[in-house]
């Protein structure tokens, strides 16, 4: 659910496809991006594995060059088994500090900041666009002037940045940033993927069904997250705030099931609400629903440029990698 939601509905991915000069190029965009993306786990995991076995002076409470998380008192944070909780978010910065000379250290930090700023810019754009045009203009205030929507977009940008700063403090409660990102995807991307799936392949889907489905999916994610807890965690931002009915072996396992709950809730509610509301005329759905859209002719392209060929290659590589690292 999370991987499909990322590749099909994540605004940063969709933005790149929207910049394409043709429909075929837009279809190829995520498929071509998926090829180098398959090697990103190695870029994330291998440095962490190296950091675990490297030794460095001054790191006494962690493992390798990865320090332990520190509480406000200055003492290392311990898990339920009495082991120090490692601060894996510092793996890459610590490797830069210990392995790079002065000049290369500055270059490495600049590269990290550039990647962070690129992602931040894309997320801010996605936030203010989604709020201003998809929610505010459509459901709250219709027919206002362009200047008003421009002002609202700027206000949404400021509000989004403030929320990002607040989220940074919440991120400190998680062992690594990836656990938090997957949890956010479970709340946002999982129900959105169900909405996109129905909207693209079922012409009976309505706007009311999509809205209430998204809302119900997010609520379903909150309920599941609030009734479960990862092993060794305390009640709070990691779950259990509605009561602990089930304990998962890890935060990632809890997140995967939260995403499934969100997707299923959104899928069911969207169907039910769509069936009791007025459907759209088929003429207005052409180009939006798969069954009502003319098929794209890719015969003029060489076979290795066709989206179907690229899709088969990506699928085959995904299967091979999952078999190797299962």
C-alpha positions in Angstrom: 0.0 0.0 0.0 2.7 2.5 1.0 4.9 1.9 -2.1 2.0 2.1 -4.5 0.8 5.2 -2.8 4.2 6.8 -3.0 4.7 6.2 -6.7 1.1 6.9 -7.8 0.0 9.8 -5.6 3.1 11.5 -4.0 3.1 15.1 -5.2 6.8 15.2 -5.6 6.7 12.3 -8.1 3.6 13.6 -9.9 5.1 17.1 -10.2 8.0 15.7 -12.4 5.5 13.8 -14.6 3.5 17.0 -15.1 6.5 18.7 -16.6 6.7 16.2 -19.4 6.1 17.3 -23.0 3.8 14.4 -24.0 1.6 11.8 -22.4 4.1 9.0 -23.3 6.9 10.9 -21.6 4.8 11.5 -18.5 4.0 7.8 -18.3 7.7 7.0 -18.6 8.8 9.4 -15.9 8.1 7.3 -12.8 9.2 4.1 -14.6 12.6 5.5 -15.5 12.9 7.1 -12.0 12.2 3.7 -10.4 15.3 2.2 -11.9 17.9 4.3 -10.0 15.5 4.4 -7.0 16.0 0.6 -6.6 19.6 1.3 -5.6 18.7 4.0 -3.0 18.2 1.4 -0.2 21.9 0.5 -0.6 22.8 4.2 -0.3 20.8 4.3 2.9 21.7 0.9 4.5 25.3 0.4 3.6 26.6 3.7 5.2 24.7 2.7 8.4 26.3 -0.8 8.3 29.7 0.8 7.9 29.1 3.3 10.7 28.2 0.4 13.1 31.6 -1.3 12.7 33.8 1.8 12.6 35.5 2.8 15.8 36.0 6.4 16.8 37.3 8.2 19.8 34.8 9.9 22.0 31.9 7.6 21.2 31.5 5.5 24.3 27.8 5.0 24.8 26.8 3.9 21.2 28.0 1.4 18.7 30.7 2.1 16.1 30.6 5.8 15.4 26.8 6.0 16.0 26.2 7.6 19.4 23.3 6.8 21.7 20.3 9.0 22.0 20.6 11.3 25.0 17.8 12.2 27.3 17.3 15.7 28.7 19.3 14.7 31.8 22.3 13.9 29.6 22.1 10.1 30.2 21.7 7.6 27.3 18.2 6.6 26.4 17.7 2.8 27.2 15.2 0.4 25.6 13.1 -2.2 27.5 16.0 -4.7 27.4 18.5 -2.2 29.0 20.4 -1.5 25.8 21.3 2.0 24.6 19.0 3.3 21.8 21.3 4.3 18.9 20.7 7.6 17.1 20.7 6.3 13.6 19.9 9.7 12.1 23.4 10.7 13.0 25.0 7.9 11.0 25.7 9.9 7.8 26.7 13.1 9.6 29.1 11.2 11.9 30.7 9.4 8.9 31.2 12.8 7.2 32.8 14.2 10.4 35.1 11.2 11.0 36.1 10.3 7.4 36.1 13.5 5.4 38.8 16.2 5.4 37.9 19.8 6.0 37.3 20.7 2.3 35.3 17.5 1.5 33.4 17.9 4.8 32.0 21.3 3.6 31.2 19.8 0.2 29.4 16.9 1.8 27.3 19.1 4.1 26.4 21.3 1.2 25.2 18.3 -0.8 23.1 17.2 2.2 21.6 20.7 2.7 20.9 20.9 -1.1 19.0 17.6 -1.1 17.0 18.7 2.0 16.1 22.1 0.5 15.0 20.4 -2.8 12.6 18.1 -0.9 11.4 20.9 1.3 10.6 23.1 -1.7 8.6 20.4 -3.3 6.7 19.6 -0.2 5.9 23.3 0.5 4.6 23.6 -3.1 2.5 20.5 -2.8 1.0 21.7 0.5 0.0 25.2 -0.6 -1.3 23.9 -3.9 -3.3 21.1 -2.4 -4.8 23.4 0.3 -5.5 26.4 -1.9 -6.9 24.8 -5.0 -8.2 21.4 -4.0 -9.7 22.3 -0.6 -10.1 26.1 -0.1 -11.1 27.1 -3.6 -13.3 24.0 -4.2 -15.1 23.6 -0.8 -14.6 26.7 1.3 -14.7 29.9 -0.9 -15.5 29.6 -4.5 -15.3 32.4 -7.1 -12.9 34.6 -5.3 -10.3 36.7 -7.1 -6.9 35.4 -8.1 -5.3 37.9 -5.7 -7.2 36.3 -2.8 -6.1 32.8 -3.8 -2.5 34.0 -4.1 -2.7 35.5 -0.6 -4.1 32.2 0.7 -1.3 30.2 -1.0 1.3 32.4 0.7 -0.5 32.0 4.1 -0.6 28.2 3.5 3.1 28.3 2.8 3.9 30.0 6.1 1.5 27.6 7.9 3.1 24.6 6.3 6.5 25.7 7.4 5.3 26.2 11.0 3.8 22.7 11.0 7.1 21.4 9.6 9.0 22.9 12.5 6.5 21.4 15.0 6.8 18.0 13.3 10.6 18.2 13.8 10.0 18.1 17.6 7.7 15.1 17.2 10.4 13.3 15.1 12.7 13.3 18.1 10.5 10.6 19.7 11.2 8.2 16.9 14.4 6.0 16.6 15.0 7.2 13.0 13.3 9.5 10.6 12.2 6.7 8.3 9.8 5.3 10.9 8.2 8.8 11.1 8.0 9.2 7.3 6.3 5.8 6.9 3.8 6.7 9.6 3.0 10.0 7.8 2.6 8.1 4.5 0.2 5.6 6.3 -2.0 8.5 7.4 -1.9 10.5 4.1 -0.7 8.4 1.1 -2.6 5.2 1.9 -6.1 6.6 1.8 -5.2 8.9 -1.1 -4.0 5.8 -3.1 -7.5 4.2 -2.5 -9.2 7.4 -3.8 -6.9 7.6 -6.9 -7.4 3.9 -7.6 -11.2 4.1 -7.5 -11.3 7.5 -9.4 -9.2 6.2 -12.2 -10.8 2.8 -12.7 -14.4 3.1 -11.5 -16.5 5.7 -13.3 -19.2 5.6 -10.6 -16.8 7.4 -8.1 -18.1 10.8 -7.0 -16.4 13.8 -5.4 -18.5 13.3 -2.2 -17.4 9.7 -2.0 -13.7 10.7 -2.5 -13.9 13.4 0.2 -15.6 11.3 2.9 -13.4 8.3 1.9 -10.3 10.3 2.5 -11.5 11.7 5.8 -12.6 8.3 7.0 -9.3 6.7 5.9 -7.3 9.2 7.9 -9.6 8.6 10.9 -9.2 4.9 10.4 -5.5 5.3 10.5 -5.7 7.3 13.7 -7.9 4.7 15.4 -5.7 1.8 14.4 -2.6 3.7 15.5 -4.2 4.8 18.7 -5.2 1.2 19.6 -1.8 -0.4 19.0 1.8 0.1 20.1 5.2 -1.1 19.0 7.1 -3.4 21.4 9.1 -1.5 24.0 7.4 1.8 23.3 5.5 4.1 25.6 2.0 5.5 25.0 2.1 8.7 23.1 3.1 9.7 19.5 3.9 6.1 18.8 0.4 4.9 19.5 -1.7 3.5 22.3 -3.4 6.9 23.1 -6.9 5.2 22.7 -5.9 2.0 24.6 -3.5 -0.8 23.7 -5.3 -3.7 22.0 -2.3 -5.1 20.2 1.5 -4.8 20.5 3.5 -5.0 17.2 7.0 -6.3 17.1 8.3 -3.1 15.6 7.3 0.4 14.6 7.4 -0.5 10.9 5.0 -3.5 11.4 2.6 -1.2 13.2 2.9 1.4 10.3 2.2 -1.2 7.6 -1.0 -2.4 9.3 -2.0 1.2 9.9 -1.7 1.9 6.2 -3.8 -1.2 5.4 -6.5 0.0 7.8 -6.5 3.4 6.3 -6.6 2.1 2.7 -9.4 -0.4 3.4 -11.5 2.2 5.3 -11.1 4.8 2.5 -11.9 2.2 -0.2 -15.1 1.0 1.5 -16.4 4.4 2.5 -15.7 5.9 -1.0 -17.7 3.1 -2.6 -20.6 3.4 -0.2 -20.9 7.2 -0.4 -20.5 7.2 -4.2 -23.3 4.7 -4.6 -25.8 7.0 -2.7 -24.7 10.2 -4.5 -25.3 11.5 -8.0 -22.7 10.2 -10.5 -20.9 12.4 -13.0 -21.8 12.5 -16.7 -19.5 10.2 -18.7 -18.7 13.1 -21.1 -16.9 14.9 -18.2 -14.9 11.8 -17.2 -13.2 11.2 -20.5 -9.5 11.4 -20.0 -9.9 10.8 -16.3 -11.3 7.3 -16.1 -9.4 4.5 -17.7 -12.4 2.8 -19.4 -13.5 6.1 -21.0 -10.1 7.2 -22.1 -8.8 6.5 -25.6 -5.8 4.1 -25.5 -2.4 5.7 -26.1 -0.7 4.6 -29.3 3.0 3.9 -28.6 3.7 2.0 -31.8 5.8 4.9 -33.2 8.3 4.6 -30.4 11.0 2.0 -30.2 10.1 -0.9 -28.0 12.6 0.1 -25.2 11.0 3.6 -25.1 7.5 2.2 -24.5 6.0 2.5 -21.0 4.9 -1.2 -21.1 8.4 -2.4 -21.8 9.8 -0.2 -19.0 7.1 -1.4 -16.7 7.9 -5.0 -17.3 11.6 -4.4 -16.7 10.9 -2.6 -13.4 8.6 -5.3 -12.3 11.1 -8.0 -13.1 13.9 -6.2 -11.2 11.6 -5.7 -8.2 10.8 -9.4 -8.1 14.4 -10.3 -8.3 15.5 -7.9 -5.5 12.7 -9.1 -3.3 13.7 -12.7 -3.8 17.3 -12.0 -3.0 16.7 -9.9 0.0 13.5 -11.5 1.3 
